[in-house]
Amino acid sequence: MNQSVILLGGNLGNRKAILTEALRLIASQCGSITKSSGIYESEAWGFDAKESFLNQAIIIETPLNSSKLLVNLQAIESKLGRTKKTAADQKYESRLIDIDILFFNDDIINKKNLHIPHPRLHLRKFTLDCLLDIIPNFQHPQFNISISELSEACPDHSKVWQYA
């Protein structure tokens, strides 16, 4: 059995209902959710948006390998209304749902369509705040420092708050 840490987020539509449905689909199609962070609200990262984002991190136990997990998560995004950008149009934008694999076991994976650990997780306060809830002492497999230490060193000072 594999363990993966996943981040879910979105800023369009009924954000809470979409997160809830994404969690239900992940549990039925990817594996058992063993731990969940609180839900955090944050400003958009990397672009301007009128709507704030809701984000939540989860840990799942999955029989899937990392590539199959990615395929299943992308299918869930599509089912929930996410449209994928073309390679030429890789800019940040508002979205109904985004599901990212942050960690997969202690693996380091660098494929064309899959990079684990997620290459920007240490730069995003909203991601680190979610991770602090569930894996504060986990050692990042590339940086060999804990999530708590990454959070302290994070250059992102955008506003992140607990969702009511």
N, C-alpha and C positions, 0 to 999 in steps of 0.2 A: 504494500500500500504506500502511496506517495502522499506527501503533505505539501499543500500549496497555499500561499498567501495571496489573496486577490483583493483588488480595490475596485469598488463600484462607485459611479458618480454620474450626475446629470443635472442640467439646469433648465430643461424645458418640460412642459406638460405638468402632470400631477407627479412631482418629483418623488414624494414618499411612496405613492402607490406603485410607481415604476420600479423603485428600489425593492419594494416588497415582492413584486412579481419576479424580478430578476433573482432574488434569493430563492424563491420557490422553484424556479426553473433550474438553477444551479444545483439545488439539493436533489432534484429528480433526474438530472441529466449528466451531472459531473461527479458528485460525491457527497459525502456527509459533511455538513457544516458543523465544526466542532467548537468554534469560538467566533464571536462577532464584536467589533468595536461599537462604540456609540456612533450616532449619526452626527456628522459635523457639517456646518454650513460655512461656505467660504466665497470670497470674491473669485472671479475668473482668474486663471493663471495663464499668462502668455498672450492674452488678448483682452479687449474690453467687451463686456457684456452687461446688459441691463439686469439680467436675472442672476442670482447667486446660485452656487452649486450645492447640492447635498452629496456627501461622500461617506462611505462606510467600508471598512476592511473586514475581511473574514478569513478564517483558516478552514480549509477543507481537507478531508482524507479522501483520496481518489485512487481508483484502480487504473486511471488513464495515464498515459505518458504525457509529457509536456506538449507535444505537437497535437495530439488528439484533444487534450484539454483546451488548447487554443481554438481549434476548430469548433468545439462544442460551445465555447463562450462567444465566439463570433456569430454562431447560429442563434444564440439567445439574444444577442444585440440586435440582429436582423429581425427576429420575431417581435421584439419590443419597439421596432420602428427606426432603428439606427441605419443610416445609409453610409456606406464606406466611401471615403475620398479616393480619388485616383492618386497614383504616385506623384504626379505632377502638381497636385493640389493638397500638399501635406501641411496645411496651416491649422491652427487651433480655431475652434468655433463652438458655438452653443450646440448642445446635443441632448437628446432624450436619455441616452444611457451610454456609458463607457465602462467596459469591464477590462481591467488590466491584470495580468499575472505579474505580481511583484517578486515573488520567490517561488521556487519549486525545489523542495528538499533543500540541499545546500549547493545545488547545481549552478554552474556558470555556463550559459548557453548563448552562443552568438551565431544565429542563423539569419538569413535574409529577412524573414518575417517574425522572428522571435528572439528577443534579447532578455535574458534573465541572469541576474536581477534586473529589474526595470532600470534603464539607464538614467532616469531623471528623478527617481524617488527621493534621493537625498537632497534635492534642490527645492522640494515642494513641502511647505509647512502643512498643508491640508493632508497630505499623505502621511507625513511623520506623526501628526497628531492622532490620526486613526491608528497607526501602528503602535504608538505608545500605550494605547488601551489594551492591546492583545499580545504584543511581543517586545516589551521595552528592553529586555536583555539579550534578544537575538543578535548574533554577530553577523553582520553583512559579509557574505562570502568573498567579496572582492576587496573591501576596505578593511576587514578584520576589526571593526569597531561596532559597538552596540547601536541599536536604534536610538536609545537615549542620548548617546554621544553624537550621533548624526543630527538629532534634533537640536542639540545645543549649538552645533556648528552651522546649522542651516542658514544660508544667506537670505532666504525668503522671509520677509517680515509682514506679509499680507495678513489681513484679518481673518481669523478662523474662530468660530464659536460653536458651542454645543447646540444642536438643533432641539428645539422644545418638543 
